[in-house]
Amino acid sequence: MAGRGDPPEGPVPDPGGGEDEYRSVVFDESFVRAARLQEFSAEERMGEHSQAVRSRSTWEARSGSRQAFMLVLLILLAFGTAIYLGVRNPYQPPVDQRAEPLRITMVPLAPKGPVAGGEPAQLFAHSPAAEYRTGAAGINLPSVGRTTHFSESQVVTALTIAKDYLVASSLEPEVLSGATVRPARLLLDPDQLAQFDRSVESSLDDGRHAVAGWLVRFDPDEVALADTTVRVQGTLRFAETGADMLEVTADHTFTYALRPAASGAGPVSQASLFTVHREMHFRFDREDLRMHRAELLTSTVQAGPQACAADTDGALRPLLAGERASAAGGPAVTDPYATGRPAVSSLCGTLSPSAQPSL
């Protein structure tokens, strides 16, 4: 402990190791800084001062506390500003919109004569699908860019989900054969799952519950794929329809090589081509993009050759090689290979002869 004559840091050690008679009057720098009184200078003492000393300012001692106080004040001010701006922020999260029911239009296309038969490669080579790509390679994403409210990556995500749905619902062999619907179901908005499940379990031709509006499916007891290679061509288009909504339109033609499920002798065992023109309208909100799912707005399907009277709500009913429609189709001659929006003028159409292989 320091004595009365010692500096604040304690007694100054004797550099020589011996007793120093002036030790009590030697002040180091720390002692001087700690002094509360300071002697006036010679010039100041010549004035009217009545005292020889003055008190030292205590600003140095208080400066650290004042700086800490200012720092705390600034932090509180910043925190209060953040809360105020948060309360005053006019942005509100988008309202979660429930998905609308899918609207379905089915148009069977009846042939004018017997269905052409042959080997799959020969049929493809002599059909409008000769130059089509195979499988998912025929579903190409367009050139993309950002929209007003969606980034380029979000637009790509929407197009990719639409393509994934087309692949899952039109190209998966197990979906085509009716063995499963899971690949397509996993990509749907949860609000549409009840409608989808009802369509699969009890399909109806009511514009809402025809399973063929959701996916391409054939009756495995009647039809089998003669070639797992499916020819595909079409377009994908996108548009922003609101600050929180993207829409994608898919317009594609799928051509399948089919044969009877049970092999037999004669022309009936030959393969034939079956063409499905699907135009599907998808909608995506930001949650759909995040969860990799889609809402289906409309599905327009033109498919042939098949009879107009065929029950196509549960599965497509192709006419195979050598078969013909029992009755003529509707008045409109329809080419499922034509580009653009399908022209739907009746519940049944006539398959354009140009859509059949020219053997």
ZIVENUR-V107082 format. One record per helix or strand of 3 or more residues. SS is the DSSP state (2 for helix, 1 for strand). FROM is the first residue (numbers start at 0). LEN is the number of residues. Records with the same first field share a line. If there is no record, write none. Layout:
BEGIN
SS->FROM-LEN ; FROM-LEN
END
This chain:
BEGIN
2->22-3 ; 28-6 ; 41-4 ; 58-30 ; 119-6 ; 127-4 ; 134-4 ; 151-19 ; 172-4 ; 181-4 ; 189-12 ; 210-3 ; 266-3 ; 285-6 ; 352-3
1->36-3 ; 52-3 ; 102-8 ; 222-20 ; 244-16 ; 270-14 ; 293-11 ; 347-4
END
